[in-house]
Amino acid sequence: MKTKTVYRISIDYQKSLDEMVGNGKYQWVSNKISAQNFPIQGKGKVHVDLILVHFNRDFKKSDDIILELDRMDLQPARIEHAAAFGEQYPNIQCDFPILFFGSVWTDPEGYRLVPYLGRADSRRFSLRFWTEGWDYSCRFAAVHKAPPSSN
């Protein structure tokens, strides 16, 4: 049985990614998390409902998670959502790993990596391989799909 928990976050796009991550006061941050690898998009300051989806089961493929989120009319959250969530709700990641599939970086060897907030002994902001399997404890961060623009 899947569950959804909603957290209201604020994202200040006037800040750089480095500033956003720094505000989270992590005990460890991957040196691959950079504006060059993960450009952010947006303007001003926005308030967003970040939804943590717990499927309560294992997944062998990341693409299956994306499909499940799509069926729920959600899209994967991005790295700026991760930075804001980690700053504003610092202890949640200590309970379970949180994945942000909306931002993907392909490293020089061709491996796709996604940001995650991890619980391994401390508050960590790191990357995981897209191809990894995901166990039942993971939460997947999502946001509501943007309505189609009318021009």
Backbone torsions as a table, in degrees:
resi	resn	phi	psi	omega
1	MET	NA	124.6	-179.8
2	LYS	-86.5	150.1	176.8
3	THR	-130.1	154.8	177.3
4	LYS	-127.4	134.4	174.4
5	THR	-123.6	130.7	-175.2
6	VAL	-105.5	133.6	176.3
7	TYR	-125.6	130.7	176.5
8	ARG	-84.3	124.8	178.2
9	ILE	-125.6	157.9	174.1
10	SER	-116.1	133.4	177.4
11	ILE	-118.0	126.4	178.4
12	ASP	-105.3	99.8	-177.2
13	TYR	-73.9	-4.0	174.5
14	GLN	-75.9	-14.2	177.9
15	LYS	-91.8	151.1	174.7
16	SER	-76.4	165.9	176.4
17	LEU	-60.8	-40.2	178.5
18	ASP	-59.1	-42.1	178.4
19	GLU	-66.4	-42.8	179.0
20	MET	-59.2	-46.5	-179.0
21	VAL	-66.8	-42.6	179.4
22	GLY	-59.2	-34.6	179.4
23	ASN	-65.3	-18.6	179.5
24	GLY	-78.6	-12.2	177.3
25	LYS	48.5	50.9	179.9
26	TYR	-72.9	152.4	174.8
27	GLN	-77.0	-22.9	177.6
28	TRP	-155.4	136.9	177.7
29	VAL	-133.1	134.1	176.5
30	SER	-61.9	136.7	178.0
31	ASN	-73.0	-5.9	176.3
32	LYS	-85.1	-10.2	176.4
33	ILE	-83.8	101.2	-176.8
34	SER	-146.4	161.9	178.0
35	ALA	-63.4	-29.7	178.1
36	GLN	-67.0	-42.3	-179.1
37	ASN	-82.3	-30.2	-176.8
38	PHE	-132.7	76.7	177.9
39	PRO	-65.4	140.7	179.0
40	ILE	-101.7	157.0	-179.0
41	GLN	-128.4	143.0	176.7
42	GLY	138.2	165.3	-179.0
43	LYS	-137.3	148.9	174.5
44	GLY	69.1	-154.2	178.7
45	LYS	-116.6	128.1	-178.1
46	VAL	-126.3	154.2	175.3
47	HIS	-112.5	133.0	-173.3
48	VAL	-135.6	143.9	169.4
49	ASP	-88.1	111.9	176.4
50	LEU	-93.0	127.9	-175.8
51	ILE	-110.4	122.1	174.2
52	LEU	-95.7	116.8	-178.6
53	VAL	-100.8	127.4	176.6
54	HIS	-114.2	110.6	-178.9
55	PHE	-81.6	-15.5	177.8
56	ASN	58.1	36.1	176.0
57	ARG	-159.0	165.3	178.2
58	ASP	-82.3	152.0	173.3
59	PHE	-127.3	138.1	176.2
60	LYS	-90.5	-27.0	-176.0
61	LYS	-127.2	137.6	176.7
62	SER	-64.9	-35.9	-180.0
63	ASP	-58.4	-32.2	178.7
64	ASP	-66.4	-33.3	177.6
65	ILE	-68.2	-42.9	178.4
66	ILE	-59.3	-43.7	178.6
67	LEU	-62.6	-42.1	178.3
68	GLU	-63.0	-43.0	177.9
69	LEU	-62.7	-41.8	179.3
70	ASP	-60.2	-41.6	177.6
71	ARG	-62.3	-25.3	179.0
72	MET	-90.0	6.9	-177.2
73	ASP	62.3	37.0	178.6
74	LEU	-121.7	159.1	172.8
75	GLN	-126.3	151.0	-178.7
76	PRO	-61.7	140.9	177.8
77	ALA	-75.1	155.8	-175.5
78	ARG	-103.2	179.8	-175.9
79	ILE	-63.4	-34.1	178.3
80	GLU	-67.8	-29.7	173.2
81	HIS	-66.3	-41.0	179.3
82	ALA	-60.7	-46.9	-178.6
83	ALA	-62.5	-44.1	-179.9
84	ALA	-66.4	-43.9	-179.2
85	PHE	-63.6	-45.4	179.9
86	GLY	-61.1	-34.3	177.7
87	GLU	-73.7	-45.8	-170.9
88	GLN	-84.6	-21.6	177.9
89	TYR	-133.4	67.4	-168.7
90	PRO	-65.4	-23.5	-174.2
91	ASN	-96.0	-9.9	-177.7
92	ILE	-61.9	-41.3	-177.2
93	GLN	-66.7	-13.7	176.8
94	CYS	-73.5	-16.6	-178.8
95	ASP	-90.5	-28.8	-177.7
96	PHE	-167.4	156.0	176.4
97	PRO	-73.5	144.2	-178.7
98	ILE	-124.3	123.6	-176.5
99	LEU	-104.8	143.9	-178.2
100	PHE	-124.0	86.3	-173.4
101	PHE	-78.1	-2.9	-179.2
102	GLY	-77.4	-13.3	176.2
103	SER	-121.8	122.1	-179.0
104	VAL	-129.0	133.2	176.8
105	TRP	-118.2	133.9	174.7
106	THR	-101.1	118.2	-176.9
107	ASP	-76.9	171.8	-177.0
108	PRO	-58.5	-23.8	178.0
109	GLU	-85.1	-3.0	178.4
110	GLY	93.2	6.1	178.2
111	TYR	-83.4	135.0	176.8
112	ARG	-89.3	133.5	-178.8
113	LEU	-128.7	147.4	179.6
114	VAL	-125.6	148.0	178.4
115	PRO	-70.5	147.2	171.5
116	TYR	-149.2	151.4	172.3
117	LEU	-100.1	121.1	-171.6
118	GLY	-114.2	163.4	-175.6
119	ARG	-112.5	5.2	-173.5
120	ALA	-64.2	90.9	175.7
121	ASP	67.1	-12.5	-179.2
122	SER	-167.0	175.6	177.6
123	ARG	-79.1	115.5	-175.4
124	ARG	-127.8	144.7	173.9
125	PHE	-120.6	106.7	-170.5
126	SER	-139.1	-165.7	-179.4
127	LEU	-127.2	147.5	174.7
128	ARG	-128.6	151.1	178.4
129	PHE	-67.8	134.2	177.9
130	TRP	-55.6	-34.8	-173.5
131	THR	-81.4	-5.4	-179.6
132	GLU	-65.7	150.8	169.7
133	GLY	-77.3	159.4	-175.9
134	TRP	-124.6	129.9	-177.4
135	ASP	-90.9	173.9	-173.5
136	TYR	-60.2	-20.9	-176.1
137	SER	-78.3	-18.0	-174.9
138	CYS	-68.1	147.4	169.5
139	ARG	-115.0	145.6	-177.8
140	PHE	-117.7	119.5	-176.0
141	ALA	-80.0	134.5	-178.2
142	ALA	-143.9	165.2	174.0
143	VAL	-134.3	160.8	176.5
144	HIS	-64.6	144.1	176.0
145	LYS	-63.6	142.4	177.3
146	ALA	-70.7	137.6	176.8
147	PRO	-65.0	149.2	178.1
148	PRO	-59.9	139.9	179.7
149	SER	-79.1	144.1	178.4
150	SER	-108.3	114.5	179.8
151	ASN	-111.3	NA	NA
